[in-house]
C-alpha cells in the first residue's frame, strides 16, 4: 500500500493538472528562517495543504521548526521553515490532498542551506504599505552577480516579471534600480492599491527569494483623552501570575463605563488638563488689563498736575479803592440838603491789568 501511495505521488508530481512549473533555487544562511509561498487554484480551497520533500517521499503540514498556514482568500498557503540546518538542503514541493487525490501545485523548490552569506537575500521578507503610498524592497546580491540579469516577478509568473541588468527600469508603478557598487537592487512600488497585496520574487541569475507586500487602508488615529489614558493605564508590563502582558478585553472598556477610583482619577486628570490652560490664559489677560489701567491712571494724574501749574499764570486783577466823598454844604444850602438828604457818591473805575 505504501508503494502504491508513493507511485501515485510521483505520478501527481510529474503530471499534475497545473503541469510542470519549473524549479526555483533558494539559498539560505544557516540558522536563518525562510517563508515559501505556494499559490493554488480555488478548486483546491478545501484540500489539505502539505510540504513534501524529495518527490513526496516525506510530506508534513506541521513539525519541528516547520508550519503550514493557509490563506484561502488569497489563494495561497505558506510554508515557514525556521532555524535551517545544513541537512535541510533538498528539493521540496507544495502539495494539496483530499481523500485519495493528491496534487502538486506551483513550482518545486531547491533549497540550499549554507554556512555564510547567501548569493541572494532580501532586507525584509515582510513589507507593509498603505493605499496611495509607496513601499521599497531591497534585494542584496553577491559580487559575482553584478552583471547578471535581475528580475522582479509577482507570484513568479513569467508574464508579470520585470528585468534589467545594470540600470534603472520603469514600468507603470514599479521601478527597478540596480546599484552594482553596493550590490543592491531596489524595487519601488508607488501609488499602492489594495490589490497589490501579494507574494513577489527577487531574482538574480538563477536564484530567487520571496517577499510579501501587504497593503492596508490608511490608519486613523483617535486623539481623544479617553482612549489614550485608558490604554496607557491598563497595559501592565509584567504580570505577577505569569499571564500575558497584553491588555485584556476589559482593559479596552471606555472609562465612562467603569466605576471606582479609576473613573474619578480619569475625571480629575481630564478636568485639570482643560482648566489649567484656561486659568493661565485668564490670569495673563487680567495682568494685561490691570497694567493698562494703571498706566492710564498715571497718565491722567500727570495731565491734571500740568493743568494746575498752568493756572498760576492766570490774569491778575487790580482793585482800586472806592471813596465816597461828601460835599460840605453851605449854610445857604444846608436846609436844602437836609430836605433832599442826598449824598453825592463818587465811583472809581475797575481796571483789569494784564501782565
Protein Blocks (a to p, Z undefined) as FASTA:
>chain_A
ZZmmmmmmmmmmmmgfklpnbjadddddehiacdddddddfklmmpccdddeehhlaccf
bdehiacdddfknopacdddehiafklgccddddddehjbccdehjdddddddedddfbd
cfblbdcddehiacdddddddfklmmgccdddehhiaklpccdfkdccdehjbccdddfk
nopacdddehiafklgccddddehjbccdddddddddddddfbfklmmmmmmmmcfbdfk
lpafbdcfklmpcfklpgcjklmmmmmmmmmmmmmmmmmmmmmmmmmmmmmmmmmmmmmm
mmmmmmmmmmmmmccddddddddddddddfklmmmmmmnopacddddddddddZZ
